[in-house]
Amino acid sequence: MADAFNEFDQRLRRIDRSRARLKHGYVTIVDRDGLIVTRPRRVRRGVPLRGLFLLALGFLGFKALLMAHLGFGIYDDRVRGLQDGPAVEQLGAVVMQSDPVSAYIAQQIRPYLR
């Protein structure tokens, strides 16, 4: 009799674990034999790399647009002006420094701005 209770408890634990995995959502799939099966949805964890890539690409585009619009000399003068300010502006100066990728993009789009 105790063996039957242990099997029942194990079955209940297994059902509870599978229900806990379904907490984040589920997907219903039809198996090869036609049985409809509910499986847990994958939980995405970590940093979304695609979003970070698009953010970096947009930032480079913004810097290139500023360089093309202001001109390289004026842009560099304004970044040097940021270097003399408080810590936040100094950090901004480091981030906004001219880099080869932004300079190349600025050279390519500059004829279209004038």
C-alpha positions in Angstrom: 0.0 0.0 0.0 2.8 2.4 0.8 4.4 1.7 -2.6 1.2 2.9 -4.3 1.3 6.1 -2.3 4.9 6.7 -3.3 4.1 6.2 -6.9 1.2 8.6 -6.6 3.3 11.2 -4.9 6.0 10.9 -7.6 3.4 11.3 -10.3 2.0 14.5 -8.5 5.5 15.9 -8.3 6.1 15.3 -12.0 2.8 17.0 -12.8 3.7 20.0 -10.6 7.1 20.4 -12.3 5.6 20.3 -15.8 2.9 22.8 -14.7 5.6 25.1 -13.3 7.4 25.1 -16.6 4.2 26.2 -18.3 4.0 29.3 -16.1 5.8 31.4 -18.7 3.5 30.3 -21.5 3.0 27.3 -23.7 2.8 26.2 -27.3 0.4 23.5 -28.6 1.9 21.1 -31.1 0.3 18.3 -33.0 2.5 15.2 -32.9 3.0 12.8 -35.7 0.3 10.5 -34.3 -2.2 13.4 -34.2 -2.1 13.9 -30.5 -2.2 17.6 -29.4 0.7 18.2 -26.9 1.3 21.3 -24.8 4.9 22.2 -24.4 6.4 25.1 -22.4 7.5 28.2 -24.3 11.2 28.9 -24.2 12.2 31.6 -21.8 14.7 34.0 -23.3 17.3 35.1 -20.9 20.3 37.3 -21.3 21.0 40.4 -23.3 19.2 40.8 -26.7 22.2 41.0 -29.0 20.1 42.2 -32.0 18.8 45.1 -30.0 22.3 46.1 -28.8 23.6 45.9 -32.4 20.8 48.1 -33.7 21.4 50.6 -30.9 25.1 50.8 -31.7 24.4 51.1 -35.4 21.9 53.9 -34.7 24.4 55.7 -32.5 27.1 55.5 -35.2 24.7 56.8 -37.7 23.8 59.7 -35.4 27.5 60.6 -34.9 28.1 60.4 -38.6 25.1 62.7 -39.3 26.5 65.2 -36.8 29.9 65.1 -38.4 28.5 65.5 -41.9 26.3 68.3 -40.9 28.7 70.4 -38.8 31.9 69.5 -40.6 34.8 67.6 -39.1 36.6 70.7 -37.7 33.6 72.1 -35.9 32.6 68.7 -34.6 36.1 68.0 -33.2 36.1 71.5 -31.6 32.8 70.8 -29.8 34.0 67.4 -28.6 37.2 69.1 -27.2 34.9 71.6 -25.5 33.1 68.7 -23.8 36.5 67.4 -22.5 36.9 70.6 -20.3 33.5 70.2 -18.6 32.3 68.1 -15.6 32.6 64.3 -15.5 29.4 63.6 -17.4 30.5 65.8 -20.3 33.9 64.2 -20.2 32.3 60.8 -20.6 30.2 62.2 -23.4 33.4 63.5 -25.1 34.9 60.0 -24.9 31.9 58.4 -26.4 31.4 61.1 -29.1 35.1 61.1 -30.3 35.5 60.7 -34.0 36.1 57.1 -35.1 37.0 55.7 -38.5 33.6 54.1 -39.1 31.6 57.3 -38.3 34.0 59.4 -40.3 33.6 57.1 -43.3 29.8 57.2 -43.1 29.9 61.0 -42.7 32.1 61.4 -45.8 29.6 59.2 -47.7 26.5 61.1 -46.7 27.9 64.6 -46.7 27.2 65.3 -50.4 23.5 64.6 -49.8 23.2 67.2 -47.0 24.4 70.2 -48.9 
